[in-house]
Structures are given as C-alpha cells and as structure tokens.
Amino acid sequence: MSEDVTRDIFVTGLKNAHAMENQALSIMKPQIKRIENYPDIAAKLEQHITETEGQIVRLEEILTSLAEDHSSLKDLALSFTGSMAALGHSVAGDEILKNSMANFAFENFEIAAYKSLITIAELGGFSSVVGSLQMNLDQEIAMANWLESNLRPTTIKFANLKEAGQTAKV
C-alpha cells in the first residue's frame, strides 16, 4: 500500500474518531442530567466525559501533527445523532436500561475504531502517535468493562425500584 493511501486512510479514521468522541459526549451529557437514582452511573459517566474530552484533545494533537484538522461537519452531524439517540431513550419507561445497553454497544464500537486506527498507524509508520491512541483505547476498554460488570446490578436495582413503586427510569 502506498504511503499516500495509508496516510489518507489514517487521517480519515482520525477525523471519524474525533466526530465519534463528540457524539459520545452528546450521548452522555444528557443522560447525566436525568439520572437521579443511580449515582454510581452518574459518577462513572462524569468520569468518562472527562476522559472523552481528553481523548478529543489527543486526537486533535495527532491531526495537528499531520497538518490536518478535524471535520466540523462530521462532528456536528454525529453530535446531532447522539443527541437524538439520548432524547429517544428519555421517553422509555426503562431509560436507564436502554442507556446502559446503548452505552455498552457504543463503547465497543469505539474500541473497534481505536484498534483499527492503531493498526493503520503501525502500517503507515505513524508509531509516534500509537501511545496516544492506545491511551484512548485503554479508557474505552475500561468503560466497556465497567458497563458490562454493572449491567446486572443496574437491572436489579431498576426492577427493585419499579416493584417498590418508585421512579425507576433514571
């Protein structure tokens, strides 16, 4: 594969990852505003928002090092779809469960995206940025693991609140 083709694939992937992380923020931030009965989830989302903001900075630094910029159009489009997804779950009677499942799926999408970016970075000779991408990947894996390990307790708490006649949504 030519150097130019590899670079183009890498830059496109970085721009997509930047937009993906902005989408993640637009999904998580509205969730936090609605959470009342799940402080552990709210705290973890707050932590991951901070991590995500750092991931965006690292992606921007990589793009800058390549004399590239993120795609404002992609950022806007994916942020909008993320906001709509969060809004869609807000009317569900089991919003916390839907959000937990959707967040878990999204984290795994991000994991796949970073694994692919790392592979392209290695193929294209961009080894100097692999550490930053690996840091993003490690944070996504940690969040996915947390979500997976907390799905059962969240479901149980939701069911118990619902059975007790309390607000179980958020």
C-alpha atoms as a printed R data frame, in Angstrom:
    type eleno elety resid chain resno       x      y      z
1   ATOM     1    CA   MET     A     1   0.000  0.000  0.000
2   ATOM     2    CA   SER     A     2   1.356  3.407 -0.890
3   ATOM     3    CA   GLU     A     3   2.321  5.898  1.780
4   ATOM     4    CA   ASP     A     4  -0.245  8.423  0.499
5   ATOM     5    CA   VAL     A     5  -3.092  5.890  0.618
6   ATOM     6    CA   THR     A     6  -2.178  4.789  4.140
7   ATOM     7    CA   ARG     A     7  -1.966  8.391  5.288
8   ATOM     8    CA   ASP     A     8  -5.367  9.179  3.761
9   ATOM     9    CA   ILE     A     9  -6.929  6.175  5.497
10  ATOM    10    CA   PHE     A    10  -5.322  7.202  8.781
11  ATOM    11    CA   VAL     A    11  -6.405 10.855  8.561
12  ATOM    12    CA   THR     A    12  -9.964  9.846  7.658
13  ATOM    13    CA   GLY     A    13 -10.019  7.466 10.609
14  ATOM    14    CA   LEU     A    14  -8.736 10.181 12.949
15  ATOM    15    CA   LYS     A    15 -11.409 12.612 11.741
16  ATOM    16    CA   ASN     A    16 -14.052  9.918 12.189
17  ATOM    17    CA   ALA     A    17 -12.768  9.160 15.692
18  ATOM    18    CA   HIS     A    18 -12.896 12.858 16.573
19  ATOM    19    CA   ALA     A    19 -16.522 13.027 15.431
20  ATOM    20    CA   MET     A    20 -17.269  9.746 17.247
21  ATOM    21    CA   GLU     A    21 -15.958 11.181 20.522
22  ATOM    22    CA   ASN     A    22 -18.057 14.312 20.082
23  ATOM    23    CA   GLN     A    23 -21.025 12.034 19.501
24  ATOM    24    CA   ALA     A    24 -20.185 10.197 22.726
25  ATOM    25    CA   LEU     A    25 -20.290 13.487 24.629
26  ATOM    26    CA   SER     A    26 -23.675 14.338 23.126
27  ATOM    27    CA   ILE     A    27 -24.969 10.957 24.301
28  ATOM    28    CA   MET     A    28 -23.551 11.019 27.832
29  ATOM    29    CA   LYS     A    29 -24.176 14.631 28.875
30  ATOM    30    CA   PRO     A    30 -27.996 14.492 28.589
31  ATOM    31    CA   GLN     A    31 -28.023 11.185 30.465
32  ATOM    32    CA   ILE     A    32 -26.280 12.708 33.473
33  ATOM    33    CA   LYS     A    33 -28.846 15.499 33.700
34  ATOM    34    CA   ARG     A    34 -31.644 12.928 34.046
35  ATOM    35    CA   ILE     A    35 -30.061 10.437 36.453
36  ATOM    36    CA   GLU     A    36 -31.438 10.578 39.981
37  ATOM    37    CA   ASN     A    37 -31.471  7.048 41.439
38  ATOM    38    CA   TYR     A    38 -28.171  5.758 40.058
39  ATOM    39    CA   PRO     A    39 -25.370  7.926 41.491
40  ATOM    40    CA   ASP     A    40 -22.720  5.338 40.620
41  ATOM    41    CA   ILE     A    41 -23.669  5.528 36.962
42  ATOM    42    CA   ALA     A    42 -23.753  9.323 37.026
43  ATOM    43    CA   ALA     A    43 -20.297  9.422 38.618
44  ATOM    44    CA   LYS     A    44 -18.877  6.990 36.058
45  ATOM    45    CA   LEU     A    45 -20.384  8.961 33.177
46  ATOM    46    CA   GLU     A    46 -18.912 12.184 34.606
47  ATOM    47    CA   GLN     A    47 -15.502 10.498 34.781
48  ATOM    48    CA   HIS     A    48 -15.815  9.187 31.243
49  ATOM    49    CA   ILE     A    49 -16.887 12.602 29.937
50  ATOM    50    CA   THR     A    50 -13.631 13.996 31.307
51  ATOM    51    CA   GLU     A    51 -11.725 11.109 29.704
52  ATOM    52    CA   THR     A    52 -13.553 11.666 26.411
53  ATOM    53    CA   GLU     A    53 -12.640 15.346 26.432
54  ATOM    54    CA   GLY     A    54  -9.005 14.275 26.861
55  ATOM    55    CA   GLN     A    55  -9.372 11.802 24.013
56  ATOM    56    CA   ILE     A    56 -10.613 14.593 21.764
57  ATOM    57    CA   VAL     A    57  -7.582 16.703 22.680
58  ATOM    58    CA   ARG     A    58  -5.232 13.796 21.883
59  ATOM    59    CA   LEU     A    59  -6.935 13.250 18.511
60  ATOM    60    CA   GLU     A    60  -6.635 16.972 17.723
61  ATOM    61    CA   GLU     A    61  -2.939 16.882 18.631
62  ATOM    62    CA   ILE     A    62  -2.398 13.934 16.288
63  ATOM    63    CA   LEU     A    63  -4.291 15.659 13.472
64  ATOM    64    CA   THR     A    64  -2.276 18.854 14.042
65  ATOM    65    CA   SER     A    65   0.969 16.872 13.911
66  ATOM    66    CA   LEU     A    66  -0.136 15.691 10.462
67  ATOM    67    CA   ALA     A    67  -1.047 19.250  9.387
68  ATOM    68    CA   GLU     A    68  -4.715 18.243  9.370
69  ATOM    69    CA   ASP     A    69  -7.835 19.449 11.149
70  ATOM    70    CA   HIS     A    70 -10.947 17.649 12.369
71  ATOM    71    CA   SER     A    71 -14.111 17.696 10.264
72  ATOM    72    CA   SER     A    72 -16.569 20.190 11.739
73  ATOM    73    CA   LEU     A    73 -19.322 18.768  9.530
74  ATOM    74    CA   LYS     A    74 -18.745 15.210 10.791
75  ATOM    75    CA   ASP     A    75 -18.533 16.489 14.374
76  ATOM    76    CA   LEU     A    76 -21.831 18.354 14.017
77  ATOM    77    CA   ALA     A    77 -23.636 15.506 12.272
78  ATOM    78    CA   LEU     A    78 -22.616 12.848 14.784
79  ATOM    79    CA   SER     A    79 -23.245 15.139 17.762
80  ATOM    80    CA   PHE     A    80 -26.755 15.702 16.454
81  ATOM    81    CA   THR     A    81 -27.434 11.982 16.038
82  ATOM    82    CA   GLY     A    82 -26.062 11.342 19.525
83  ATOM    83    CA   SER     A    83 -28.397 13.956 20.990
84  ATOM    84    CA   MET     A    84 -31.344 12.419 19.177
85  ATOM    85    CA   ALA     A    85 -30.456  8.948 20.467
86  ATOM    86    CA   ALA     A    86 -30.298 10.247 24.045
87  ATOM    87    CA   LEU     A    87 -33.624 12.032 23.577
88  ATOM    88    CA   GLY     A    88 -35.204  8.877 22.178
89  ATOM    89    CA   HIS     A    89 -34.344  6.904 25.307
90  ATOM    90    CA   SER     A    90 -35.666  9.618 27.620
91  ATOM    91    CA   VAL     A    91 -39.283  8.672 26.877
92  ATOM    92    CA   ALA     A    92 -38.734  4.979 27.580
93  ATOM    93    CA   GLY     A    93 -40.030  3.533 30.833
94  ATOM    94    CA   ASP     A    94 -36.748  1.699 31.200
95  ATOM    95    CA   GLU     A    95 -34.481  4.547 30.162
96  ATOM    96    CA   ILE     A    96 -31.609  3.580 32.464
97  ATOM    97    CA   LEU     A    97 -31.523  0.072 30.989
98  ATOM    98    CA   LYS     A    98 -31.699  1.293 27.409
99  ATOM    99    CA   ASN     A    99 -28.937  3.816 28.109
100 ATOM   100    CA   SER     A   100 -26.790  1.141 29.768
101 ATOM   101    CA   MET     A   101 -27.155 -1.182 26.770
102 ATOM   102    CA   ALA     A   102 -26.599  1.583 24.219
103 ATOM   103    CA   ASN     A   103 -23.553  2.897 26.095
104 ATOM   104    CA   PHE     A   104 -22.066 -0.593 26.218
105 ATOM   105    CA   ALA     A   105 -22.605 -1.039 22.477
106 ATOM   106    CA   PHE     A   106 -21.113  2.390 21.733
107 ATOM   107    CA   GLU     A   107 -18.041  1.715 23.871
108 ATOM   108    CA   ASN     A   108 -17.410 -1.466 21.907
109 ATOM   109    CA   PHE     A   109 -17.760  0.487 18.649
110 ATOM   110    CA   GLU     A   110 -15.135  2.924 19.943
111 ATOM   111    CA   ILE     A   111 -12.864  0.038 20.930
112 ATOM   112    CA   ALA     A   112 -13.044 -1.336 17.393
113 ATOM   113    CA   ALA     A   113 -12.359  2.110 15.923
114 ATOM   114    CA   TYR     A   114  -9.227  2.605 18.048
115 ATOM   115    CA   LYS     A   115  -7.930 -0.896 17.317
116 ATOM   116    CA   SER     A   116  -8.286 -0.161 13.616
117 ATOM   117    CA   LEU     A   117  -6.600  3.249 13.967
118 ATOM   118    CA   ILE     A   118  -3.680  1.708 15.842
119 ATOM   119    CA   THR     A   119  -3.285 -0.886 13.102
120 ATOM   120    CA   ILE     A   120  -3.248  1.785 10.384
121 ATOM   121    CA   ALA     A   121  -0.810  3.895 12.438
122 ATOM   122    CA   GLU     A   122   1.543  0.928 12.682
123 ATOM   123    CA   LEU     A   123   1.199  0.094  8.980
124 ATOM   124    CA   GLY     A   124   1.736  3.709  7.942
125 ATOM   125    CA   GLY     A   125   4.753  4.367 10.101
126 ATOM   126    CA   PHE     A   126   2.945  6.701 12.498
127 ATOM   127    CA   SER     A   127   4.349  4.907 15.533
128 ATOM   128    CA   SER     A   128   4.872  8.165 17.435
129 ATOM   129    CA   VAL     A   129   1.089  8.518 17.933
130 ATOM   130    CA   VAL     A   130   0.293  4.914 18.836
131 ATOM   131    CA   GLY     A   131   0.728  5.689 22.553
132 ATOM   132    CA   SER     A   132  -1.970  8.369 22.453
133 ATOM   133    CA   LEU     A   133  -4.329  6.110 20.540
134 ATOM   134    CA   GLN     A   134  -3.589  3.265 22.967
135 ATOM   135    CA   MET     A   135  -4.453  5.555 25.883
136 ATOM   136    CA   ASN     A   136  -7.826  6.297 24.281
137 ATOM   137    CA   LEU     A   137  -8.346  2.586 23.624
138 ATOM   138    CA   ASP     A   138  -7.491  1.661 27.211
139 ATOM   139    CA   GLN     A   139 -10.039  4.168 28.539
140 ATOM   140    CA   GLU     A   140 -12.727  2.803 26.231
141 ATOM   141    CA   ILE     A   141 -11.973 -0.778 27.277
142 ATOM   142    CA   ALA     A   142 -12.156  0.227 30.953
143 ATOM   143    CA   MET     A   143 -15.520  1.934 30.420
144 ATOM   144    CA   ALA     A   144 -16.912 -1.021 28.462
145 ATOM   145    CA   ASN     A   145 -15.765 -3.384 31.215
146 ATOM   146    CA   TRP     A   146 -17.392 -1.208 33.865
147 ATOM   147    CA   LEU     A   147 -20.657 -1.043 31.927
148 ATOM   148    CA   GLU     A   148 -20.642 -4.794 31.406
149 ATOM   149    CA   SER     A   149 -19.991 -5.553 35.063
150 ATOM   150    CA   ASN     A   150 -22.697 -3.094 36.156
151 ATOM   151    CA   LEU     A   151 -25.475 -4.147 33.795
152 ATOM   152    CA   ARG     A   152 -26.760 -6.850 36.143
153 ATOM   153    CA   PRO     A   153 -26.730 -4.671 39.302
154 ATOM   154    CA   THR     A   154 -28.373 -1.816 37.366
155 ATOM   155    CA   THR     A   155 -31.088 -4.140 36.076
156 ATOM   156    CA   ILE     A   156 -31.716 -5.499 39.576
157 ATOM   157    CA   LYS     A   157 -31.907 -2.002 41.058
158 ATOM   158    CA   PHE     A   158 -34.258 -0.909 38.273
159 ATOM   159    CA   ALA     A   159 -36.539 -3.902 38.925
160 ATOM   160    CA   ASN     A   160 -36.499 -3.317 42.699
161 ATOM   161    CA   LEU     A   161 -37.338  0.371 42.333
162 ATOM   162    CA   LYS     A   162 -40.099 -0.408 39.876
163 ATOM   163    CA   GLU     A   163 -41.557 -3.054 42.185
164 ATOM   164    CA   ALA     A   164 -41.457 -0.634 45.124
165 ATOM   165    CA   GLY     A   165 -43.408  1.892 43.060
166 ATOM   166    CA   GLN     A   166 -40.529  4.347 42.951
167 ATOM   167    CA   THR     A   167 -39.203  6.196 39.927
168 ATOM   168    CA   ALA     A   168 -37.111  3.574 38.198
169 ATOM   169    CA   LYS     A   169 -36.389  5.364 34.944
170 ATOM   170    CA   VAL     A   170 -33.420  7.419 35.946
